[in-house]
Amino acid sequence: MSSIRHSTKRVARLRELDRLGRRMLFGTVSETYRTCGQPACACHHGGPKHGPHLQVSYRGDAGKTTGYHVPQVLADTVREGVAAWQRFQEVARTLAELNREHAWRRHAKRSAR
């Protein structure tokens, strides 16, 4: 890969990381369906349960899994933020590989002299 093309790819990845970093949220999203506190409600008698209720889970600083409830009004924003986090990781791995290739090429050029 030419140095210019390599540089262009790296710059594009760095820009994408910047865009993703502005909206990413760490964790994974899960949905639950629950019964309510009203004994006469259909959810207690074989009817559909209430939900989805969204929860974000992640590994906290102490290494234990923790999380938080997501208000329904923020569901789309949180889903997009978690997807941005996953994409951020993919792009970061690609960038790391491009950096490795660049370092190997620089080393090979120096060794050839």
C-alpha positions as CSV (number, residue, x, y, z in Angstrom):
1,M,0.0,0.0,0.0
2,S,1.4,3.4,-0.9
3,S,2.3,5.8,1.9
4,I,-0.2,8.4,0.6
5,R,-3.1,5.8,0.4
6,H,-2.1,4.5,3.9
7,S,-2.1,8.0,5.3
8,T,-5.5,8.8,3.7
9,K,-7.0,5.6,5.3
10,R,-5.5,6.5,8.7
11,V,-6.9,10.0,8.5
12,A,-10.4,8.7,7.5
13,R,-10.3,6.2,10.4
14,L,-9.3,8.9,12.9
15,R,-12.1,11.2,11.7
16,E,-14.6,8.3,12.1
17,L,-13.3,7.7,15.6
18,D,-13.8,11.4,16.4
19,R,-17.4,11.2,15.1
20,L,-18.2,8.0,17.0
21,G,-16.6,9.3,20.2
22,R,-19.1,12.1,20.3
23,R,-22.1,9.8,20.7
24,M,-20.8,6.4,21.9
25,L,-22.0,4.8,25.1
26,F,-20.2,2.0,26.8
27,G,-22.1,-1.3,27.5
28,T,-24.6,-3.6,26.0
29,V,-28.4,-3.1,25.8
30,S,-30.9,-5.7,26.9
31,E,-34.7,-5.8,27.0
32,T,-37.0,-7.2,29.6
33,Y,-40.7,-7.6,29.8
34,R,-42.3,-7.6,33.3
35,T,-45.5,-8.0,35.2
36,C,-46.9,-4.9,36.9
37,G,-48.2,-4.4,40.4
38,Q,-51.8,-4.6,39.5
39,P,-53.1,-8.1,40.3
40,A,-56.1,-7.7,37.9
41,C,-53.9,-6.7,34.9
42,A,-53.8,-9.1,32.0
43,C,-50.0,-9.4,32.4
44,H,-50.7,-11.6,35.5
45,H,-53.1,-13.8,33.6
46,G,-51.3,-15.0,30.5
47,G,-51.6,-11.7,28.6
48,P,-48.6,-9.7,27.3
49,K,-46.2,-8.4,29.8
50,H,-45.2,-4.8,29.9
51,G,-42.1,-3.6,28.1
52,P,-39.7,-3.6,26.6
53,H,-37.8,-2.1,29.5
54,L,-34.2,-1.3,28.4
55,Q,-31.2,-1.8,30.6
56,V,-27.5,-1.1,29.8
57,S,-25.0,-3.4,31.4
58,Y,-21.2,-2.9,31.6
59,R,-18.2,-3.9,33.7
60,G,-17.5,-1.3,36.3
61,D,-14.2,-0.1,37.7
62,A,-14.2,-2.8,40.4
63,G,-14.6,-5.5,37.7
64,K,-18.2,-6.2,38.6
65,T,-21.1,-6.0,36.2
66,T,-23.3,-3.0,36.8
67,G,-25.8,-1.0,34.7
68,Y,-28.6,1.4,34.6
69,H,-32.2,1.6,33.4
70,V,-32.9,3.5,30.2
71,P,-36.0,5.7,30.1
72,Q,-38.2,4.9,27.1
73,V,-37.7,8.4,25.7
74,L,-34.0,7.8,25.5
75,A,-34.2,4.3,24.0
76,D,-33.2,5.2,20.4
77,T,-30.3,7.5,21.6
78,V,-28.9,4.8,23.9
79,R,-29.2,2.1,21.2
80,E,-27.3,4.3,18.7
81,G,-24.7,5.2,21.4
82,V,-24.0,1.5,22.2
83,A,-23.8,0.7,18.4
84,A,-21.4,3.7,18.1
85,W,-19.3,2.1,20.9
86,Q,-19.2,-1.2,19.0
87,R,-18.3,0.5,15.7
88,F,-15.6,2.5,17.6
89,Q,-13.9,-0.7,18.7
90,E,-13.9,-2.1,15.1
91,V,-12.5,1.1,13.7
92,A,-9.9,1.3,16.4
93,R,-8.7,-2.2,15.6
94,T,-8.5,-1.3,11.9
95,L,-6.4,1.8,12.8
96,A,-4.1,-0.3,15.0
97,E,-3.5,-2.7,12.2
98,L,-2.8,0.2,9.8
99,N,-0.3,1.6,12.3
100,R,1.4,-1.8,12.6
101,E,1.7,-2.1,8.9
102,H,3.1,1.4,8.7
103,A,5.7,0.6,11.4
104,W,6.8,-2.6,9.7
105,R,7.2,-0.8,6.4
106,R,9.3,2.0,8.0
107,H,11.4,-0.6,9.7
108,A,11.9,-2.5,6.4
109,K,13.0,0.7,4.6
110,R,15.5,1.5,7.3
111,S,16.9,-2.0,7.3
112,A,17.3,-1.9,3.5
113,R,19.6,1.2,3.7
